[in-house]
Amino acid sequence: MPLLEPDPEALRPGTAREPAPDRVTDRSAGGTPEPLRSELTALLGADKVLWKISDLVRYASDASPYRFLPRVVLVPEDLDDVSAILSYAHGRGRSVVFRAAGTSLNGQAQGEDILVDVRRHWTGVEVLDGGARARILPGTTVMRANAALARYGRLLGPDPASAIACTLGGVVANNASGMTAGTTRNSYRTLASLTFVLPSGTVVDTADPAADEELAHAEPELCAGLMGLKEEIEADAELTARIRAKYTIKNTNGYRLDAFLDGATPVQILRGLMVGSEGTFGFISEVVFDTLPLDRHVSSALLFFPSLTAAAAAVPRFNEAGAIAVELMDGNTLRASVSVPGVPADWSALPRETTALLVEFRAADEAGQAAFERAAEAVVAGLDLVRPAASVTNAFTRDAGTIAGYWKARKAFVTAVGGSRPSGTTLITEDFAVPPARLADACAALLELQSRHGFDAAVAGHAAHGNLHFLLAFDAAKPADVARYDAFMQEFCALVVGRFDGSLKAEHATGRNIAPFLEREWGPRATELMWRTKQVIDPAGVLAPRIVLDRDPRAHLRGLKTIPKVEAVADPCIECGFCEPTCPSEDLTTTPRQRIVLRREMMRQSDGSPVESGLLDAYGYDAVDTCAGDSTCRLACPVGIDTGAMMKGFRHRRHTPREERIAALTAKNFRAVEAAARLAVAAADTVGDRVGDAPLQAVTRLARKAVRPDLVPEWLPQIPGAAARRLPDTPRVGASAVYYPACVNRIFAGPDGDDGPGLSLAEAVVAVSGRAGKRVWIPEDVRGTCCATIWHSKGYDAGNRIMANRIVEAAWGWTAGGTLPLVVDASSCTLGIAEEVVPYLTEDNRALHRELTVVDSLVWAVEELLPRLTVFRTAGSAVLHPTCSMEHLGDVGQLRALAEACAKEVVVPDDAGCCAFAGDRGMLHKELTDSATAKEAAEVDRRPYDAYLSANRMCEIGMERATGHPYRSALIELEHATRPTLP
């Protein structure tokens, strides 16, 4: 064991608590039991079998109110692996559930036996026919697929609110639709073909002309069974009419029986049945979508009404005017969305009865847009709108930022409303549909039902399609609360079916909470046909038992999860999973959601239980050490949960008093530390030049083993040499700004040019600023100061506080009390000084900080330099790496603008994300950066570029390590492009 290995006990909750009724029991503490574990390891290989108790727990939760512990989690890489898993399950009488993003709201992504992760190795988009179609792997998110299609002016039909995280496999398996899809743009209507694996292991590609012939040869009984069911359904005129009627509105409850009416052959029938089958008929390994035009001329309005009834009455009029989306938000929803950044604060005081409609029109050209706007204004003229807050305009706008804010508030319904629920309560999200003409009545009836059963009344939804969403919050640990939920569900289902002849699930699919009510909606005849269909396709019942079909009338109450209180920063989490695609450690260890899920399970346990101990043993590395701390999870989370901050807090808790003292001493004596670090880099570079990098790597690896991997960096061949000892001389007189070279740029040299060492970043910034007539001044005493991120990211609070106050005091003096802007040349350092230091400042220094204007060098270059510069030469192409700090600062656009001035073609990879180098974390845990950059690097390496640009030295090192190409600051490229003559 390393000398300074942290004690897992430091993270033990240690609070007096009663074990939760749904806690993982002690008998599961050992993880996957034998012989299951060893048999699957022999079948697939150890790296594809996740068996530790921490693995099982982190996969036991999803975005639903349910929680089921799998016996094992498998991570297949290809169809051979999937077929092997299905064959094993058949032979052993086991069940299999496929899981991708885990954003399903009804427990579809949970299994009690073998759970199969089909996200990690199943991503990719191939654009076909100039964008008219797209071949997509099932682990690809909707947002990622649309990013690829946007270049062709196309997009997918389904547009669920969870597009940032949900994957196409899940979208098709649930027939998820979203804001604009309705009944005509969903997966069932826009899917050209798909490839799937049946429970037997047979692979079917519905686009293959020989598919029916091959299926008949491989599965004759299945083919006969499907054709027999088709004949039986078509012979029943009343049933046929009922099936057609059920799909005139949105409906994802049960199986798509209209597949038997729409398909003429077994393969065609299966193509329809797979949509919305929730993983119970097979594994969807590939989908091909017919895409739709991306109409870029958009006009939107957020219109406020005095009541739900008034808003609902306006919906048909906007539909007739051609609106592509009409979204409804009631008063409770509007008030809760104030927690979403960018939503007007005055919404918090909106009257309870207030209701808003988000109305959007999209056109292919400006003429079409103008026509839509005229039609919309004619509708608005006949409405009695209200202005209950100063921010309300009730006007249509073309401004992209304003429109994005409207949609952000709307899409945050589940997480914003759910995030404001009482601590410790479980959240259930329901959706249903009624004929659009009955929308107002349905809203009123729903709100009355919620109030009568003691639930906060809140509703939102796709009003254009009669599709409403609502939330229920209750304490699953209290039998009385569970009984209240049950009573509500019984009455709700009776209301939707009996009074409105609606769909109990419009777009979220049946799942565990509606399965017991399936027959109530469809009746015994149609429901029995669904059971028989399942028997024909999956006679052994291997796939996803109890997820669509369940004869237990109380199945919706089984497996409800408690939500124990955890650290305040994470307590509002509803485990939606929106954070996961942004997380650098997603494919290595854990995601932000999983970090919180694991912590909640610790809180369910009695103090010192075997399960808690097992979770703690793994949590240090899996959650704390391999968190990049970049906090991009906060940007993705609709309620702004910063799991990175929680992990930094845990790092602080693991520090011994001695470690904290040493960290504080490094802050106090940072000038000497900085000088020593620069000398060490120079010495290592010299040694590397003489004997190669291998000895340096060997020495640092031994030191890491002896001391602690999270304290001793590993030498990497991509580490550059030392920066010049002296910074450029600059006069203070006449300076337009104070230039602060970050400590990383004072320690490490920049990348070599084609002919050897080029200008350093500091030299480039000074030169290009002077060239633009905006000279900058570098203070003589910048050495020994830092943005404090070094200490902040590691949870060293004392050192962080020392350096945070030092840099603010110094900056205030340098800038003459904030008279000049402070230009910072590393985006992470800009973020550190501008925002992250604030909580650690004294009151006096907070006052000084408010006087400062901290400007990132990208913003300085675009806003102050570019307009005054002449570009003499441009690169042919440039690929960019926007850093996570740029995302926080909102500076990605400036990076692009700067690059576009320097290169004819500028590309931001669709898979660009945080590189996880995170200062020195890429040297402490290089596997983290390797995993985080893998997809972006693969995309970058598909073609050569003339320039590889970013704006943070350590991120540039990380990307050079990943791609083999020398990344450099866009400021250096700007200096090169605007230099009048080259040597």
Secondary structure as UniProt FT lines:
FT   TURN            3..4
FT   HELIX           8..11
FT   TURN            21..22
FT   HELIX           26..28
FT   TURN            29..30
FT   TURN            34..35
FT   HELIX           36..44
FT   HELIX           46..48
FT   STRAND          49..50
FT   HELIX           53..58
FT   STRAND          66..67
FT   STRAND          72..74
FT   HELIX           79..92
FT   STRAND          96..99
FT   TURN            108..109
FT   STRAND          114..117
FT   TURN            120..121
FT   STRAND          125..128
FT   HELIX           129..131
FT   STRAND          133..136
FT   TURN            138..139
FT   HELIX           142..150
FT   TURN            151..153
FT   STRAND          154..155
FT   TURN            161..165
FT   HELIX           168..174
FT   TURN            179..184
FT   HELIX           187..190
FT   STRAND          191..197
FT   TURN            199..200
FT   STRAND          203..205
FT   TURN            206..207
FT   TURN            209..210
FT   HELIX           211..218
FT   HELIX           220..234
FT   HELIX           237..246
FT   TURN            247..248
FT   TURN            257..258
FT   HELIX           259..262
FT   HELIX           266..274
FT   TURN            275..276
FT   TURN            278..279
FT   STRAND          283..290
FT   STRAND          292..293
FT   STRAND          297..305
FT   HELIX           308..321
FT   STRAND          325..330
FT   HELIX           331..336
FT   HELIX           337..339
FT   TURN            341..342
FT   HELIX           345..349
FT   TURN            352..353
FT   STRAND          355..363
FT   HELIX           366..381
FT   TURN            390..391
FT   HELIX           400..411
FT   HELIX           413..417
FT   HELIX           418..419
FT   TURN            423..424
FT   STRAND          426..433
FT   HELIX           436..438
FT   HELIX           439..452
FT   TURN            453..454
FT   STRAND          459..462
FT   HELIX           463..465
FT   STRAND          467..474
FT   TURN            476..477
FT   HELIX           479..494
FT   HELIX           495..499
FT   HELIX           511..514
FT   HELIX           515..517
FT   HELIX           518..537
FT   TURN            539..540
FT   TURN            545..546
FT   TURN            553..554
FT   HELIX           555..557
FT   TURN            558..559
FT   TURN            568..572
FT   TURN            578..579
FT   HELIX           580..582
FT   TURN            584..588
FT   HELIX           592..604
FT   TURN            607..608
FT   HELIX           610..619
FT   HELIX           620..625
FT   HELIX           632..636
FT   TURN            638..639
FT   HELIX           643..654
FT   HELIX           657..668
FT   HELIX           670..691
FT   HELIX           694..706
FT   TURN            709..711
FT   TURN            717..718
FT   TURN            733..734
FT   STRAND          737..740
FT   HELIX           743..747
FT   STRAND          752..753
FT   TURN            754..755
FT   STRAND          756..757
FT   HELIX           761..771
FT   TURN            772..773
FT   STRAND          776..777
FT   TURN            780..781
FT   TURN            783..784
FT   HELIX           789..794
FT   HELIX           797..814
FT   TURN            815..819
FT   STRAND          822..824
FT   HELIX           827..831
FT   HELIX           832..836
FT   HELIX           838..840
FT   HELIX           843..851
FT   STRAND          854..856
FT   HELIX           857..860
FT   HELIX           861..865
FT   HELIX           866..868
FT   STRAND          875..880
FT   HELIX           884..889
FT   HELIX           892..902
FT   STRAND          903..907
FT   TURN            910..911
FT   TURN            918..920
FT   HELIX           921..924
FT   HELIX           926..940
FT   TURN            941..942
FT   STRAND          947..950
FT   HELIX           953..963
FT   STRAND          968..969
FT   HELIX           970..978
//
